[in-house]
Amino acid sequence: MDDQRQVLVRAEARRITVTGVDGGAETLAYPGVTLTRVLDGTRADERWLPMGDEPSEIDDEVLVTALREAFLWRCGLP
């Protein structure tokens, strides 16, 4: 493998601002995990996975699968 591949894992909240019922702005935050694939110093891909207050087994499996795929990519495997 000649290229330099990195996988960055970051816990962060995504925020969106919406118009509330009273017409004012309301900001909502959604916690999650961002997986960033970096190829030769340049971001090649980024995926954000939400984490709810009460995660399900399905949520856990989605995260494990995404991590596995990212780490395999890091190793140069499909």
Steps between C-alpha positions, in 0.01 A plus 500: 500500500668823382241748620472624856162421652367613835169455677396768747229426756342799671206534740308820430157656492341629184287807547213629293296815544129491428212737540321428826125509560524859621685604182837530674809299416555176689827304488492123527809287564541137394796307648684262272827357372678628190724260306735680263714320245814694405699405191845660457402788733170575325156412632372222274174422678307592811210324668304619803311244707241624751502374857165513674433520872390137497697325224365176362687188392444617142673833580793309650525270197499798260788658695700176518450439125607856412810472719590163349464632143708808581779298661506251212527797262791627715675166446444522123237225493159527332 
